[in-house]
Amino acid sequence: MNKKIFLTAFILIIIFVVGIISIAVYDTQSKVIQVVNYKPNIALKILDRKDRLIANVFENEFRYYANFDEIPPKVIETLLAVEDTMFFEHSGINLDAIMRAMLKNIKSGGLNEGGSTITQQLVKNISLTKDRTIDRKLKEAVITLQVEKLLNKEEILEKYLNYIFLGNGFYGIKTAAYGYFDKELSNLTLKEIAMLMALPKAPSYYNPITNFQASIARANTIIERLYSLGWIDKNEYETALKETPKVYNKTLTQNLAPYIVDEVLKQLTNIKDLKTGGYIVKLNIDLDYQQVAQNALNNGYNNIIKRLDSRNKKENKETNIESLNGAIVVTQSKTGNILALVGGIDYTKSNFNRATQAKRQFGSTVKPFIYQIAFDMGYSQATLISDVARSFGQKEVDLTKSQALQQNDEDVQREEEEEVWRPKNYTRSFNGLVPLKKALRLSLNLATVNLVDMIGFRKVYNEMNNYGFNNIPQDMSIALGSFVLSPLEAAKYYSIFANYGSMVEPKIIRSIINPNNEEIFKQDESNSTLITEPSQAYLTIDILKEVVNTGTGYRAKTPGIEIAGKTGTSNQNIDSWFSGFSPTLQVVVWYGRDDNTPIGSNETGGVISAPVVNDFFKNILKIEPGLKRNFDIPENTYKRTINGIEYYYTDKSKLPNTNTNFDNEFIF
């Protein structure tokens, strides 16, 4: 009878255990799939044109991914010595290790394994909670056995070493190698590997940055373990014990160019897993250029404050710098590649990107486009234009009151009456008849307005639209830059001059590489638009060189390299611009206040922004001494000297008939 009862009870227990296991197996299939298909979040890498790291961008976990082939054998051996010596021998569960854990590590004081294998740890971390319950342990065992059947040992190790948290915000062995030692995995020493393998159990306590001695001590214990197992020889053992690795106290999450990173993320919103998919985005940005541009912009900002302080002290006023800001964009003239972009003085105080988002009044910086239209119609540098006062009635100008309050620049002071617009020159003087070359060099407002009138407003308006300018007012204020655009847009339009007649789109992203090392995007190098012939564009380039040499932009002049460009300032010194270029580089600088109030008296584009261009080129020449220094003169461009002044002309833009004797005629 007792035997029957015992047998019945035993059968019931077996049925119960089998039932529990069956339920566990059924309940864990989704967990098995979760482990097998696990793909960790991998950080986005943003690199400059020389493959230097600009920023790592991620969501919750900062991780670089290492394929198994990238992981050195010594990393695997050290991991197994610490966590799971019999890893390649068992089928996922190490009964000996479990018994040791149950006996509570009788050999205390030594380096002992826990009860869980590497596979069990992986299963627990990816698919289960850390609750210490029989149900969880049973599920862990069932899932582990199934995972071991579906994945080989190398795949399990790869997933584990990329999953683990190693302190300091670093997930995965590759991330930690860069973060702590600034090294590729293949360049790690045995001591460094041991320090990393000490971290999974206690990433805070064994963090080599915050607790170096504890990290070293633990690493030495691991090295002794490797030696005792016979996995390293005596020479390796002694060398590793003596080594004191250099640990870097830096964060890989540092963002060296936040305005640029923001713009890149904005442009790539179509990639849904951008921050987690392990992409590498290579930019045209050059970190050296970026630093020089940032420094030049900051120096210009500080100089503004000094001048404002000096004036305000005399008047017992406080200097308001809260809303004062600036932006700079540097591009390659021929390609449009953006080498530097700074959207503000201090990103931590304001992440608004003024280089790309701020729409500010262009002022006299627009004038070269007006003159280019004239040249392309057959006018020449020597064509005479009247620099005298004009009045325009309401029907001619059609200005709204709000427009009239803003449409001016460093070279203009406007009188506004109810129905009459009377533009004036900045100097309040008149020059009579002047050649177009002089009118643009000195940024004469009256001459420019009269030029628009002579060409025909509709012609100018249509051509400006053809260039691509948006929201152009349909009135004569177009001559003085009464419309708005961003510094990046200014860089695009000024490429017409910097690139000898062909407009190029500014480009920041060079290529995108996916986690499979496949290039899924490559920059289109052939996207220029011919606006005018090189010889025609040179007529304006030559004058813009004179603007820098002897005109309103003289503060941009830089010894050893030719610079061309144009200043611009909106009414009451609200916006201050300089758009300039060398034979190969283009620089656009803007300063203003975010609340659209005046910067200060006399704070014009020539005073504020032009010196920044000088600062930039002076320092970039130290980095790139081989930069092209002189502008080329295109074919079919001719030069004559009239009354001591050199004028360039072309077959389309011929010099006017004159009885003056010409000297030194050249054909290029």
C-alpha positions in Angstrom: 0.0 0.0 0.0 2.8 2.4 1.0 4.7 1.5 -2.2 1.6 2.3 -4.3 1.2 5.6 -2.5 4.8 6.5 -3.0 4.7 5.5 -6.6 1.6 7.5 -7.2 3.1 10.5 -5.5 6.3 10.2 -7.5 4.3 10.0 -10.7 2.4 13.1 -9.8 5.6 15.0 -9.0 7.0 14.0 -12.3 3.8 15.1 -14.1 3.9 18.3 -12.2 7.6 19.0 -13.0 7.1 18.1 -16.6 4.0 20.3 -16.7 5.9 23.2 -15.1 8.7 22.8 -17.6 6.3 22.5 -20.5 4.6 25.7 -19.4 7.9 27.4 -19.0 9.1 26.3 -22.4 5.8 27.5 -24.0 6.0 30.7 -22.0 9.6 31.4 -23.0 9.6 31.0 -26.8 9.2 34.8 -27.3 12.1 35.3 -24.9 14.3 32.9 -26.8 13.6 34.8 -30.0 14.3 38.1 -28.2 17.8 36.9 -27.2 18.6 35.3 -30.6 17.6 38.3 -32.6 19.0 40.9 -30.1 20.5 43.9 -31.7 21.8 46.5 -29.3 21.4 50.2 -29.8 24.5 51.5 -31.4 25.5 55.1 -31.3 25.7 57.4 -34.3 29.2 58.6 -35.1 29.6 62.0 -36.7 33.1 62.5 -38.2 34.8 65.5 -39.8 36.3 65.3 -43.3 39.5 63.9 -41.8 37.6 61.2 -40.0 38.0 62.8 -36.6 35.2 62.4 -34.1 32.8 65.4 -33.8 30.2 63.7 -31.7 28.6 60.4 -30.7 24.8 60.7 -30.7 22.6 58.1 -29.0 19.3 57.7 -27.2 19.6 55.6 -23.9 22.8 53.6 -24.2 26.1 54.8 -25.6 27.6 51.9 -27.5 30.1 51.1 -30.3 29.6 47.6 -31.8 32.4 45.1 -32.2 32.0 42.1 -34.4 33.5 38.9 -33.1 36.4 39.1 -35.5 37.3 42.5 -34.0 37.6 41.0 -30.5 41.1 39.8 -29.6 41.5 36.3 -28.3 43.0 37.7 -25.0 39.7 39.5 -24.3 37.8 36.3 -24.7 40.3 34.3 -22.5 40.2 37.0 -19.8 36.4 37.1 -19.8 36.2 33.3 -19.5 38.8 33.3 -16.7 36.6 35.7 -14.7 33.1 34.7 -15.6 32.9 31.2 -17.1 36.0 29.0 -17.4 34.1 26.1 -18.8 32.1 28.2 -21.4 33.2 26.1 -24.4 32.5 22.8 -22.6 29.0 23.2 -21.2 25.7 23.5 -23.0 24.6 26.7 -21.3 24.3 25.6 -17.7 27.4 24.7 -15.6 26.2 22.3 -12.8 29.6 22.5 -11.1 29.3 26.3 -10.9 25.8 26.1 -9.6 27.0 23.8 -6.8 29.8 26.1 -5.9 27.3 29.0 -5.8 24.9 26.9 -3.6 27.9 26.2 -1.2 28.3 30.0 -1.1 31.7 30.1 -2.5 33.5 28.1 0.1 36.8 29.1 -1.3 36.3 32.7 -0.2 39.0 35.3 -0.8 39.9 34.0 -4.2 38.5 34.8 -7.6 35.5 32.6 -7.9 32.8 32.1 -10.5 29.2 32.7 -9.8 26.5 30.3 -10.5 25.4 31.7 -13.8 27.2 31.1 -17.1 27.8 33.8 -19.6 24.8 32.5 -21.6 22.6 32.7 -18.5 23.8 36.2 -17.8 23.0 37.2 -21.4 19.5 35.7 -21.2 18.8 37.4 -17.9 20.0 40.8 -19.0 18.2 40.8 -22.4 14.9 39.0 -21.7 14.3 38.6 -17.9 14.0 40.6 -14.7 16.6 40.4 -12.0 14.1 39.0 -9.5 15.6 36.1 -7.4 12.6 33.7 -7.7 12.3 30.0 -8.6 10.1 30.9 -11.5 12.6 33.3 -13.0 15.5 30.9 -12.5 13.5 28.1 -14.2 12.7 30.3 -17.2 16.4 31.4 -17.3 17.5 27.7 -17.5 15.0 26.8 -20.2 15.8 29.8 -22.3 19.5 29.3 -21.9 19.3 25.7 -23.2 17.4 26.7 -26.2 19.6 29.7 -27.0 22.7 27.4 -26.9 21.0 25.3 -29.6 20.3 28.3 -31.8 23.4 30.3 -31.4 27.0 29.2 -31.6 29.5 30.1 -28.8 31.1 32.9 -30.8 27.7 34.5 -31.4 26.9 34.4 -27.7 30.2 36.0 -26.8 29.7 38.7 -29.4 26.3 39.6 -28.0 27.5 39.5 -24.4 30.6 41.6 -25.0 28.5 44.2 -26.8 25.7 44.2 -24.3 27.6 44.6 -20.9 27.7 47.9 -19.0 31.3 48.8 -18.1 30.8 52.0 -16.2 31.1 55.7 -17.0 28.2 55.5 -19.4 30.0 52.9 -21.6 28.1 49.9 -23.0 30.1 47.2 -24.7 33.8 46.3 -24.8 34.7 48.5 -27.8 33.1 51.6 -26.2 35.0 51.1 -23.0 38.3 50.5 -24.8 38.0 53.9 -26.4 36.6 55.6 -23.4 39.1 54.5 -20.8 42.2 53.9 -22.9 41.6 55.8 -26.2 42.5 52.6 -28.1 41.2 50.1 -30.6 40.5 46.7 -29.1 43.4 45.3 -31.1 45.8 47.7 -29.3 44.8 46.9 -25.7 47.5 45.4 -23.4 46.8 42.4 -21.2 46.6 44.7 -18.1 44.1 47.0 -19.8 42.0 44.0 -20.8 42.0 42.7 -17.2 40.9 46.2 -16.0 38.0 46.1 -18.4 37.0 42.6 -17.5 36.9 43.6 -13.8 34.0 46.0 -14.5 30.9 43.8 -15.3 30.6 42.7 -11.7 31.0 46.1 -10.1 31.3 48.9 -12.8 31.2 51.7 -10.2 33.7 50.3 -7.7 36.2 49.1 -10.3 35.9 52.3 -12.5 39.6 53.1 -13.3 38.8 56.8 -13.5 37.3 57.2 -10.0 39.0 54.2 -8.2 42.2 53.5 -10.0 43.9 51.5 -7.2 40.9 49.2 -6.8 40.9 48.7 -10.6 44.6 47.8 -10.7 44.3 45.4 -7.7 41.3 43.6 -9.3 43.1 43.4 -12.7 46.2 41.9 -11.0 44.0 39.2 -9.4 42.6 38.4 -12.8 46.1 38.2 -14.3 47.0 35.7 -11.6 43.9 33.7 -12.5 45.0 33.6 -16.1 48.5 32.5 -15.1 47.2 29.8 -12.7 45.0 28.4 -15.6 48.1 28.3 -17.8 46.5 30.7 -20.3 49.4 33.1 -20.2 53.1 32.5 -19.7 55.4 33.8 -17.0 56.8 36.6 -19.1 53.2 37.8 -20.0 52.3 37.5 -16.3 55.2 39.5 -15.0 54.9 42.2 -17.7 51.2 42.7 -17.0 51.6 42.9 -13.3 54.3 45.7 -13.6 52.3 47.8 -16.1 50.4 50.9 -15.0 48.1 51.9 -17.9 47.2 55.5 -18.7 43.5 56.1 -18.1 41.7 58.9 -19.9 39.3 61.0 -17.9 37.1 62.2 -20.7 33.7 61.5 -22.1 33.1 60.1 -25.5 29.7 61.9 -25.5 31.4 65.3 -25.8 30.0 67.3 -28.7 32.7 69.4 -30.4 30.3 71.2 -32.7 26.8 71.2 -31.3 25.3 73.6 -33.9 26.6 71.3 -36.7 25.3 68.2 -35.0 21.9 69.7 -34.6 21.8 70.6 -38.3 22.9 67.1 -39.3 20.2 65.5 -37.2 17.7 67.9 -38.7 18.7 66.9 -42.2 18.6 63.2 -41.5 15.1 62.9 -39.9 14.2 60.4 -42.6 16.4 57.8 -41.0 14.2 56.5 -38.2 16.9 54.6 -36.3 19.6 57.2 -36.8 20.6 57.4 -33.2 20.5 53.7 -32.5 21.4 52.0 -35.8 25.2 52.3 -35.7 25.5 54.7 -38.7 28.6 56.7 -39.4 28.0 60.1 -40.9 31.0 61.8 -42.5 30.8 65.5 -42.9 32.6 68.2 -45.0 33.3 70.0 -41.7 37.0 70.4 -40.7 37.5 70.6 -37.0 40.5 72.9 -37.4 38.5 75.3 -39.5 35.7 75.0 -37.1 37.9 76.1 -34.2 39.4 79.0 -36.1 35.9 80.2 -37.1 34.6 79.9 -33.6 37.6 81.8 -32.2 37.2 84.5 -34.8 33.5 84.9 -34.1 34.1 85.1 -30.3 36.9 87.6 -30.8 34.6 89.8 -32.8 31.9 89.5 -30.2 34.3 90.5 -27.4 35.4 93.5 -29.4 31.8 94.6 -29.8 31.3 94.4 -26.1 34.5 96.4 -25.4 33.4 99.2 -27.7 29.9 99.3 -26.3 31.3 99.3 -22.7 33.6 102.2 -23.6 30.8 104.3 -25.1 28.3 103.4 -22.3 30.7 104.3 -19.5 31.1 107.8 -20.9 27.3 108.1 -20.9 26.8 106.2 -17.5 24.8 103.5 -19.2 24.9 99.7 -18.7 25.9 97.5 -21.6 23.2 95.0 -22.7 24.8 91.9 -24.1 22.1 89.4 -23.4 20.6 89.4 -26.9 23.8 90.1 -28.8 24.9 87.1 -30.9 26.5 86.1 -34.2 27.1 83.4 -36.8 29.8 82.4 -39.3 29.7 80.0 -42.3 32.9 78.9 -44.1 32.6 77.0 -47.4 34.8 75.8 -50.2 34.2 78.2 -53.1 34.2 75.6 -55.9 32.3 72.7 -54.2 30.1 74.5 -51.6 31.4 72.1 -49.0 30.8 73.5 -45.5 34.1 73.5 -43.7 32.8 75.4 -40.6 29.5 76.5 -39.3 28.9 78.3 -36.0 25.3 79.3 -35.1 26.0 81.4 -32.0 28.4 82.6 -29.4 27.5 80.0 -26.7 25.4 76.9 -27.5 24.9 76.2 -23.8 23.0 79.6 -23.5 21.1 79.3 -26.7 20.8 76.4 -29.2 19.1 78.5 -31.8 21.2 78.1 -34.9 21.5 81.6 -36.4 23.6 80.4 -39.3 20.8 78.3 -40.6 17.6 79.6 -39.0 17.9 83.3 -38.4 16.4 85.3 -41.2 18.0 88.7 -41.2 18.0 91.8 -43.4 20.7 91.6 -46.0 21.5 95.3 -46.4 24.1 96.5 -48.8 25.5 93.0 -49.1 23.0 92.6 -51.9 24.5 95.3 -54.1 27.0 93.0 -56.0 24.0 91.1 -57.4 22.5 94.4 -58.8 25.8 95.2 -60.5 26.2 91.7 -61.8 22.8 92.0 -63.5 23.9 95.3 -65.0 27.2 93.8 -66.3 25.3 90.8 -67.8 23.1 93.3 -69.7 26.2 94.9 -71.3 27.1 97.6 -68.8 30.8 97.9 -67.9 32.9 98.8 -64.8 33.4 102.2 -66.4 29.7 102.9 -67.2 28.8 106.2 -65.5 25.9 106.4 -63.1 24.4 109.4 -61.3 25.1 109.5 -57.6 22.6 112.2 -56.8 19.6 112.5 -54.6 16.3 111.1 -55.9 12.8 111.1 -54.5 10.4 108.2 -55.1 6.7 108.6 -54.8 4.4 106.0 -53.1 3.5 104.4 -56.5 7.1 104.0 -57.4 8.2 102.5 -54.0 5.0 101.1 -52.5 6.6 100.7 -49.1 4.7 99.8 -46.0 5.6 101.6 -42.9 7.0 98.5 -41.3 9.3 97.9 -44.3 10.5 101.5 -44.3 11.6 101.2 -40.7 14.0 98.4 -41.5 15.2 98.9 -45.1 18.6 100.5 -44.9 22.2 99.6 -44.3 25.5 100.9 -43.1 25.7 103.1 -46.2 22.3 104.7 -46.0 20.2 107.0 -43.9 16.6 107.3 -45.1 14.1 110.1 -44.7 10.6 108.8 -44.7 7.7 111.0 -45.3 4.1 109.9 -45.7 4.4 109.2 -49.4 8.0 109.9 -50.4 11.1 107.9 -50.0 14.4 109.8 -50.2 17.4 107.5 -49.9 20.7 109.0 -48.9 24.4 108.0 -48.8 25.9 107.1 -45.5 28.3 110.1 -45.9 25.3 112.5 -46.7 27.4 113.6 -49.7 26.8 113.3 -53.5 29.4 112.3 -56.0 27.8 113.2 -59.3 28.6 110.9 -62.2 30.7 108.0 -61.1 31.8 104.7 -62.8 30.0 101.6 -61.6 33.3 100.4 -60.2 33.6 103.3 -57.8 29.9 103.1 -57.0 30.1 99.5 -55.8 33.5 100.0 -54.2 32.2 102.8 -52.0 28.8 101.2 -51.7 27.0 104.3 -52.8 23.3 104.0 -52.2 22.1 106.7 -54.5 24.1 105.4 -57.4 22.8 101.9 -56.8 19.2 103.0 -56.6 19.7 105.0 -59.8 21.2 102.0 -61.4 18.1 99.9 -60.6 16.0 102.7 -62.1 18.2 102.8 -65.2 18.2 99.0 -65.7 14.5 98.8 -64.9 13.0 97.6 -61.7 11.2 94.7 -63.3 14.4 93.4 -64.9 16.2 93.5 -61.5 13.3 91.9 -59.7 13.1 89.0 -62.2 16.8 88.4 -62.2 17.0 88.3 -58.4 14.2 85.7 -58.5 16.1 83.8 -61.1 19.1 83.8 -58.7 16.9 82.1 -56.2 16.2 84.9 -53.7 12.9 84.6 -51.9 10.4 87.1 -50.6 11.9 90.0 -52.5 9.9 93.2 -52.1 8.4 94.5 -55.2 9.7 98.0 -54.7 12.9 100.1 -55.2 14.2 99.1 -51.7 15.4 95.9 -53.4 18.5 98.0 -54.2 19.4 98.3 -50.5 18.7 94.7 -49.4 15.4 95.2 -47.7 14.7 91.4 -47.7 15.8 88.7 -45.3 17.9 85.5 -45.5 20.1 83.4 -43.3 23.9 83.4 -43.3 23.9 79.9 -44.9 21.7 81.2 -47.7 24.0 84.1 -48.1 26.8 81.7 -48.6 24.9 79.9 -51.3 24.2 83.1 -53.3 27.7 84.6 -52.8 29.1 81.4 -54.4 28.1 83.1 -57.7 31.1 85.3 -57.2 33.4 83.0 -55.2 32.9 80.3 -57.9 33.2 82.5 -60.9 29.6 82.6 -62.0 28.3 79.2 -60.9 26.2 78.9 -57.8 26.7 75.9 -55.6 24.5 74.6 -52.8 26.3 74.5 -49.4 26.7 70.9 -48.4 27.5 69.6 -44.9 27.1 65.8 -45.3 29.7 63.9 -47.4 28.6 60.3 -46.9 26.5 58.0 -44.7 27.7 54.4 -43.9 25.3 51.8 -42.4 26.2 49.2 -39.8 27.1 46.7 -42.6 29.8 49.2 -43.8 27.8 50.0 -46.9 27.7 53.5 -48.2 24.0 54.4 -48.4 24.6 58.1 -49.3 27.3 59.9 -51.2 27.4 63.6 -51.8 26.6 64.8 -55.3 29.7 66.7 -56.5 28.0 68.1 -59.7 25.3 70.3 -58.5 26.4 73.8 -59.6 24.1 76.1 -61.5 25.7 78.4 -64.2 24.4 81.9 -63.6 26.9 83.9 -65.7 30.1 83.3 -67.5 33.4 83.4 -65.5 34.6 86.4 -67.4 31.4 88.3 -66.5 31.6 87.2 -62.9 35.1 88.5 -62.7 33.9 92.0 -63.4 32.2 92.0 -60.0 35.0 89.9 -58.3 37.5 92.6 -59.3 35.4 95.3 -57.7 34.8 93.3 -54.5 38.6 93.0 -54.2 38.7 96.8 -54.3 36.0 96.9 -51.6 38.5 95.1 -49.3 41.6 96.9 -50.5 40.4 100.5 -50.4 36.6 100.4 -49.7 34.2 99.8 -46.9 35.6 96.3 -46.2 39.2 97.3 -45.7 39.3 95.7 -42.2 39.0 92.3 -43.9 42.3 92.8 -45.8 44.8 90.1 -44.9 48.5 90.2 -45.8 49.6 87.4 -48.1 46.2 86.5 -49.6 43.7 88.3 -51.8 40.3 88.8 -50.3 37.1 90.0 -52.0 33.8 90.8 -50.3 31.1 93.2 -49.3 29.9 94.8 -46.1 26.3 95.3 -45.2 24.3 96.8 -42.3 20.6 97.2 -41.8 18.8 100.3 -40.6 20.0 101.5 -37.1 22.8 99.0 -37.1 20.4 96.1 -36.4 22.2 93.6 -38.7 25.9 93.7 -39.6 27.3 91.5 -42.4 30.4 90.7 -44.3 30.3 88.2 -47.1 33.8 87.6 -48.4 36.0 85.1 -50.2 39.5 84.2 -51.1 40.5 82.3 -54.3 39.3 79.0 -52.6 37.4 79.8 -49.4 34.2 81.8 -48.7 33.3 83.3 -45.3 30.0 84.8 -44.3 29.8 86.6 -41.0 26.7 88.1 -39.3 26.2 89.9 -36.0 23.0 91.2 -34.5 20.6 91.0 -31.5 18.1 88.2 -31.2 15.4 90.8 -30.3 16.1 92.8 -33.5 17.2 95.9 -31.5 20.2 98.0 -32.7 23.6 96.6 -31.8 25.0 100.1 -31.1 26.0 103.3 -32.8 28.7 102.9 -35.5 28.6 99.1 -35.2 28.4 98.5 -38.9 29.4 95.5 -41.0 32.7 97.1 -41.9 33.5 97.7 -38.2 32.1 94.5 -36.7 32.1 91.7 -39.3 35.0 92.5 -41.7 37.7 92.1 -39.0 36.4 88.6 -38.3 37.2 87.6 -41.8 40.7 89.0 -41.4 41.0 87.1 -38.1 39.8 83.9 -39.8 42.2 84.0 -42.8 45.2 85.2 -40.7 44.9 82.0 -38.6 43.7 79.6 -41.2 46.9 80.4 -43.2 48.9 79.1 -40.2 47.1 75.7 -40.6 46.9 75.7 -44.4 49.9 77.7 -45.7 49.4 76.2 -49.1 46.0 77.9 -49.7 45.8 79.6 -53.1 46.7 83.2 -52.6 45.7 85.0 -55.8 42.5 85.1 -57.9 42.7 83.7 -61.4 41.6 86.0 -64.3 39.4 84.1 -66.7 39.8 83.8 -70.4 38.3 86.6 -72.6 38.7 89.1 -69.8 40.5 92.3 -70.8 42.0 95.3 -68.9 42.6 98.9 -69.7 43.8 101.8 -67.6 41.8 105.0 -67.9 43.1 108.1 -66.0 45.2 105.8 -63.8 42.4 103.5 -62.9 42.3 99.9 -64.1 39.0 98.7 -65.6 38.2 95.1 -66.6 35.9 94.4 -69.5 34.6 91.6 -71.7 33.2 91.1 -75.2 29.7 91.5 -73.7 30.6 94.3 -71.2 32.7 96.6 -73.3 34.1 99.9 -72.1 32.3 103.0 -73.3 33.7 105.0 -76.1 36.1 107.6 -74.8 38.7 110.0 -76.2 41.0 109.3 -73.3 44.2 107.7 -74.2 44.4 104.1 -72.9 47.5 102.7 -71.3 48.7 99.1 -70.6 46.1 97.0 -72.4 46.1 93.3 -71.5 44.2 90.3 -72.7 44.0 87.3 -70.4 
